[in-house]
Amino acid sequence: MSTELTNLLAKTFISRPDAKAIQHPQGHYTLHARYNSHGVEVERYPWDRASIDAHLAGTKTFGHYLLGQDDRVKFFAFDIDLEKPEPAKGDKPPVKYFYPAATGEDAWGGEKIEFNPREAWLNRAHPARPWMKYQFKMTASKLMKVIHEDLELPCAAAYSGGKGIHVYAFTGPISAAEAREGARIVLETLDEWKPSRGENFFKHNDQDFLTGYPNLSIEVFPKQDSLEGKDLGNLMRLPLGRNLKSKDPTFFIDMSSAMAEMRPVDPIWALTTGAGNPWAVCNG
């Protein structure tokens, strides 16, 4: 493993070095700890170089708790996820999603095809995948433009290995409350997303399948201002490595490539040079 990359991930993402979460094959995370025969926590396993190296190698997958014990974080993030169809509930009609049968200008006024975005994403040969990549990357690009130009913060986008991508705004150590305010400013400046569930989940204002993004949702991290009354805050999967549920590798995204493409880019470049200009071309 690259010592530089290991150090960079620790410096950029980990605010809570004394605790981490481990992902299980079913996809869920639990605190990485040793328990006695009664299921009582005996010892927590902190972050160390071997853990990050194992994560990068894909032999284990870890999540990091965003808030440190001082209620400070190192970034705020937007988790852009694919929605799933919902059955009818009472008088509420079923939620359906569509993609255009044709591409480019032929999509306008053309045939629309109903699909399940999450199921389609798992099939690499599905004809809707270029459309979903376009929507993912366009959404990420809009968020990053505000982060980069309005807030003047370095940023990066990464494929989660599952049903979405993460957009990171690297603030350096600040209070979680300030980070959440930064995320709010980005969404309000963009003025395209409205709250759907509480303060952390958002849906697009335009629910037309061609002009809007009805098949996507955004989740904001961190989700709390402080750890008051809590031991650990919310967590995210550490970038790179492998998503154990989908078995997909994860990667930072080349934002200079075509919108319908999700190409990997050198992670060190993405977190250093590329974070300063997400649309620059990596020559490495």
Protein Blocks (a to p, Z undefined) as FASTA:
>chain_A
ZZklmmmmmmmmmmblmbccdddfkopacddddddfkopafbdcdddfklmmmmmnopac
cdddfbdfkopafbdcdddddddddddehjbccddddddfbgcjllgopacddddfklmm
mmmkbmklmmmmmmmmmmmmmmmmmmmmmnopacddddehiabccddddebjadfklmmm
mmmmmmmmnopaccfbhjlbccdfblcfklmcfkbccddddfbfbfghiabdcddddeeh
idfklopacddddfkbcfkbccdddfklmmmmmmmomkbccfZZ
